[in-house]
Amino acid sequence: MTSQTFPETNLTAKADLKNAITIDVTNTFKENLNKLIEMLGITRKISLTSGSTIKLYKGYDVTLDSGNGVVAEGDLIPLSKVTQKEAETKTVTLKKYRKATSGEAIALYGTDNAIANTDEALIRKIQKGIRSSLVAGIKKGTGTQTALGTGFQGALASAWGKLQTLFEDYGVENAVVFANPLDIAEYVAKAQVTTQTAFGLTYLVDFTGTVIISTTDITKGEIWATVPENIVFAYINPSQSDVAKAFGLASDETGYIGMTHFTDEQTLTYQTLVLSGIEIYAERLDGIVKVKLTSQAAAAANVPTV
């Protein structure tokens, strides 16, 4: 008769479950973030270390030197100097978040409600911070354009045209527009378009290929626009750091977020630790255009009478 030993082989233990929760959340975060990157049309991704600085620019300073207009035949032509004007610098740091769930909460509400669902809420809040930072940076743009048509569609067309002139040498085709949902609602009511969601943002794409992002961080009656080529995705890969090794952080292959779960027996809590260092920003502030919507009544009032 064979004796049986315990614990049994291949027992699913708490260590296995905590990793499953971690991997599931990080994969969901990656999928949502990839949708955002695809929506914005971002092609420029920069992997940084914690404490790295990124620079934003606002046009160019150009100093011409023609040799006082006379350069003799065969003489050296003097150099003219072009310097990109720096607007500001930002330091990218690894942000740390922790959540503790009590044993009593797990006993009362179960693992899904007490841990998994609250983890999702925590991740949604982290995503909101990334979105808000992006929009706050967009609103620092220095470009403006008077609406060439009325209503939301007139503002869209005006922003698209202005961006085509600003980035003419870059061969850009599409634009990314940030607008208040109330303005977008008027446009959706008249146009044959459908809305979609990515990373907690509602967006739609119009006939010009312009991506229109809905956010209450933009004031009703105005839009802000740039091009995908001006948007940069910078991130710190927490899974490749000494911190990740020391604390056993799990991540997906992209390394956009680091996460782990652990128990604290002294406090009878199940804890969630998340590290993220993501910045999505527009590199050229002069490559961002603000357009105020014009009503038909206002447009008519500005038409000169003959």
N, C-alpha and C positions, 0 to 999 in steps of 0.2 A: 504494500500500500504506500503510495507516494504522499509525502506530507506537503502541505501548501504553506508558502511563506507570504508574509504581508510586509509592506504594501505590495500588491500584485504588479507584475511587469506591465509596462505600457499604461499605467494608471494616469489619467488626465489630472494633473495636480494644479494647484493655484498658480504656480509659476508659468505653466503652459497657458492658462487662461488669461493671465495679465498680458502676456506677449501677444496673444490673439487680439485682445482689445486694442493694444497699442498699434499693431500693424494695421488693423482695420481702420482706425482713425487717421493714421498718417496716409494711408492709401486714398481715403476719401478726400482729405485735404489736397493731396496731389492732383486728383482728378478735377476738383473744383478750380484749383489754381491754373491748371493747364487749359481749362475752358476760358478763364479770364485772359490768359496770354494769347490764346487763339482769337478771342473776340477783339482784343485790342490790336491784333496784328503785330505783336512784338517779335522782333527778330534779333534784338540786341540783348544778350544776357551776360551779366558779369558776376563771377564768383569772387567774393571778397573775404578777408579775414576781419574779425571783430576789431573795431576802432578805425577801419579804413575811412577815408574821406572821398566824397564824390563832389564834382564841381558842376554848377549850373552857369550857363552863359547867356548874354544878352547882346548879340550883334558883334560888330568888329570895329576896331580903330584902324584906320588906314592912313599912313603917312607916305605921300608921294615924293619922290626925289627924281627930278628930270635933269639934274645937272644945270639948273638955271636955264633950262630950255635949249642948251647948246652942248651937244656931245660930239666932239670932233671925230672924223672918220677914223675908225680903228681904236678909239679910246674906250676904256672900260665904262660901261653904262652903270650908274650908281643904283644901289638897291633901294626899292621902295619896301616899306615894312607893313605887314598886316598882322594885327594882334587880336585874338578873340577876347572880348571883354568878359571878365568873370563877374557873375551876379552874386553868387553866394556859394558856400561850401556846406555840406552836410556830413555828419559822422554817422556811419552805419554801425550799430551795436547789436549784440545778441540780446534779445529781450527774453526775460524769464517769467514764467507763469506757473503757479502751483495751486492745486485744488485738493482739499481733503474731504472725504466722505466718511461720516461716522458709521461705526458698526451698527448702531441703533437704526440709522437710516436704511442701511442695507437690509436689516432684519425686518423693518416695517414695510419698505417699498419694493424690495427685491433688487438684484444686481442691475438689471436693465435700467430701471427708473433712477436708481440712486447713483450709479456710476456712468453707464454708457450714455444715457440721455443728457446728463449734466456735462459730460465731456463734450458732447456735440454742441451744447450751448456755449461752453468755453471757447471752442474752436470758432463758432460763428462770431463771437465777440472779437476774437483775434483777427478774423477776416475783415470785420467792420473797421477795425483800426487801420488795416492796410488800405482799404478802399477810401477811407476818410483822408488819409495822408496823401493819396494820389490826387484826389479832387482839390485838397487844400493847395497842393503844388501847382495844379493847373490854374487855379485862380490867382496865381502870382504872375501870370502871363502879361506881357507888356503890349501886345499887338491889339489893335482895334480896327473895326470896319463898320461903316454906316450901312444899314440894311438897304439893299437895292430893290427889295420887294416887300410886300406886306405879309404879316403873320409869321408863323413858325417856318413854313416852307421858304418864304423869302429870306429869312435869317440864315437858314441852312445853306441856300444857294450862295448867299453873300460870303459866308465863312468859307465854303468850299472854293469859291473863286479866289479869295484872298490868299488862301493857303497854296493854291496852284501857282500864284505869282511868287510867294515867299520861298517855295521849295521847287521852283521851276527847273533848276539844274540837277535836282535829285531824281527826277522822273517819277514823282509820286502821283498816285491816281486817287487814293481814297483819303477820307478824313475820319477823325474820331471826335464826336460832339458830346458834350455833357450838358444836360438840360433838366429843368424842373419837370416832374411828372405831370403837373397840371397843363403845362404848355404842350408836352408830348401827347397828352390825352386829346387835345383839340386836333392835333395832326392825325392821330390814329383814327379818329372818328370820321375823317374825310378821305383817308388813303387806304389802299388795299395792302396793308402790312400786318404782320403778326409779331407779337412780342415773345422774347425768349429770356431765359435767366442763366447767369453764370456768376459764380463766386458771390451769390447774394445780390447781384445787380440785375435789374431788368433792362433789356436792350432790344433794339430792332435795327434793321438795315434797310435804307431807302433805295430808290432806283439808281442813285449815283454810286452806290457801294459805301456810302457814309454810314458808319456805326453810330447810333444814337443811344447814349446811356442815360438812364433815368436816375436822378438823385436829388433828394431834397436839400442837399448842400449847395445847390445852385439856386439863386434867387429867381422867382418867376418873372418872366419878361426879358430874360437874357440867356444867351448860350455862350459856351466857351468851347473852342475847337482847336485841334492840332492834327498832326499826321502820325501814323504808326511809326514812321522812321524816326520821329523825335522822342519816342517813349523808350525808356531803358528799364530793364528788370535787373536789379542788383540784389544779391542775396549772400548771406553767410551760410555755409554748409555746416550745420552743427554736428552732423554725423561723422565728420572727418577731424574733429577737434579732440584735444586731450580731455575736455569736459565730457564728451560723448563716451570715451573709453572709461573714464572714472565713474560715471553714473549709469552706464549701460543704456544709453539712449538708442532707441530704434528709429529707423527712418526708411523711406523708400529709396529707389535708385537716384532720384533727383537731389535728395538731401535738402529740400526746402524747409523741412521742419524736423525737429528731434523730439522724441517723446518717450516716456517710460511710466510705468505704474509700480508702486511699491506699498508695502504695508508698514504701519508704525504700530507695533504692538503696545507701546507705552501709552498711546492715546486711543487705541482701538479705532484707527482710521485707515482708510484705503486712499492713497494719495496719487494724484496725477501731476506729472512734471512735464512742461512743454517749453521748448526753446525755439525761437524763430528770429531771424534777422533779414527781413524782406523790405526793400524799398522799390516802389515803382514810381518813376518820375519822368517829367519832360526835361530834356537836357538844355534845350534852347528856349528861354522864356520869351524871346522875341518871335519864336515860332508858334506861339499860342495866340489865338485871335478871339476877342470878345465882340459879340454883336448883340445889340439891343433890338428886340422885336418892335416892329412898327405896325400900328393898326391901320386899317383902310381909312378911317376918319382922319388920323394924323397925317397920313400920306396925302390925302386930298387937300388938307389945310395948307400943305407946303407947295402945292402946285401953283405956279404963278398964273394969274389971269391975264388974258390978252385984251 
